[in-house]
Amino acid sequence: MGSGHGRGYTRPMAPHHLKLVTGNLYRSPLRLTEGLDGDPTAHRHSWDLGYHHAHRGKDPEPNNPHVADAKSYIAGYEASKKETAAQGAPSQVSSEPARIDRSDRPEQDIEPSMHLSLDDVPESVGTLASTIAEHGGRALLIGGAVRDKLMGKEPKDFDIEVYGLDTDRLVSAMETHGDVDAVGKQFGVLKIVIGNEDFDVSVPRREVKTGPGHKDFDIIPDPSMTIKEAAKRRDFTMNTVAMDPHDGGVFDPYGGVDDIQNKILRATDPNVFIEDSLRILRGAQFAARFKMSVEPQTMELMKGASVELPNLPRERIGTEWRKLLMKGDKPSLGLDVMKETGALQQLHPELDALSEQGTWDQTKAAVDRAVDLTRDSDPEIKQAVRYGALVHAVPTQGMAQRLHNTMDVSKDLSAKVETLVGEQGSVRDNMSDAEIRHMSHRMKQTKGSIEELAQLTHAVRGDAGTQPAANLLQRAEALGVHRAPPRPLLQGRDLVKMGIKPGPHIGKVLKHVYNMQLDGHVVDDASAQAAAQEALTQREWDSSVLKLRRGGLNLL
């Protein structure tokens, strides 16, 4: 991606009734600052798109009057250039990019509304921010770290946004502290590792939608933007809050602090929000993680944008599902958002159909219980039980493939979930030892365990499943098969020592003896070898000739 402009390109002058500030240095879109009827901010996006599409020869918005306007101004501008060149006069198109004129714009459009403690902010963040300031820039913490602090949670990911420095000068400032990963430099995104901590450092950027896909944006880094301008492109108001790492000053351009306190998900800017349907899924996982509700107007925006969800890559859909299920404190709230916005209908019709089948509410309750039951479990168990609770009411036929294809669940995990859901229906009180051992063996085929099965049974059945699940786990633990089936008492090498020639028949004998072990008829090495000998004398093994030497006698 990129701005689509060649090096040294300078935009034509805008219509005489618009006062525009051209952004040559950072190739930023034209910014309308005054002179339009009505609210200038409301028209800025329209003109930006009009100019953008006119320059690229596109016309996806026939109702946008600025497309035609911009085409006319570009044509006139190019004609003027040719006329000037024919007269031998120097061209007014600069071969070097000029700095943005910000004389009519305030250095900062908002003041801190409050201050937060810096106790849980790494010292390296403050040190890096000081170096950036020495180079003429200003660093602010943004995103999840600030949001988490306002929620009373321990902040983890410290993302830094830098104003007033282009990426080259920013790299120079950062390199005094550690190695800088500049892979995302053209988009204004850098990474740095300081000690054992890594940080994402970026400059503000403008985004112009160029197509229906999640990645169909032109991204234009623009460190001259104000805090409020930079925050406008973020999805929800709770993610627009920034904090000064020097004094803890909080900048809240869109009322995100109040929305966090009131647990409300509100779109930052309606026009920007609908440009990326991924924000619907982000809203769902935020609702699940932070127990938030979607503001009505934002819900309507999400419903309207849901038709674009099928254009999202499977990997991004899978990422948001993982956050909803693995980080969600109350996943049912996120599932409600997915249902109400039409996301399930667009992406997962088999889940959307559960409401018609009368199992939707039960599914939501099962997923919430799965979270409660697995809070302290290993990550592998959490994933299996929570995904299992989500899909337990849909047909198991082809379940593993659907999970992989639509939610980007790994093939191994998908197979395990399918087995878990299938076995869950077999769990009952008073199961025999043999049934439990065989169940453990079947679970192992897809790397699952009775421990996971017991938790899924409890999650799916609720109170009715409490006792069967507890009995199953207790019995399995007593048998030593709650995490894995019994180790086979008879191995291939044992049969070879007994005088049986290697061949395909070896596997058949081993399988037969192991089934007897799961049944409880084989309990030690001696009984395992006896079972093998009996099988060789009493059963036919295809056309293979099995020779068991005992005192010179060949037993067929």
Secondary structure by P-SEA (a helix, b strand, c coil): ccccccccccccccccccccccccccccccccccccccccccaaaaaaaaaaaaaaccccccccaaaaaaaaaaaaaaaaaaaaaaacccccccccccccccccccccccccccccccccccaaaaaaaaaaaaacbbbbbbcaaaaaaaacccccbbbbbbccccaaaaaaaaccccccccccccccbbbbbcccbbbbbbccbbbbbccccccccbbbbbccccccccccccccccccbbbccccbbbbbccaaaaaaaacccccccccccccccaaaaaaaaaaaaccccccaaaaaaaaaaccccccccaaaaaaaaaaaacccccaaaaaaaaaaaccccccccccccccccccaaaaaaaaaaaaaacccccaaaaaaaaaaaacccccccaaaaaaaacccccaaaaaaaaaaaaacccccccccaaaaaaaaaaaacccccaaaaaaaaaaaacccaaaaaaaaaaaaaaaccccccccccccaaaaaaaccccccaaaaaaaaaaaaaaacccccaaaaaaaaaaaaaccccccbbbbbbccccccc
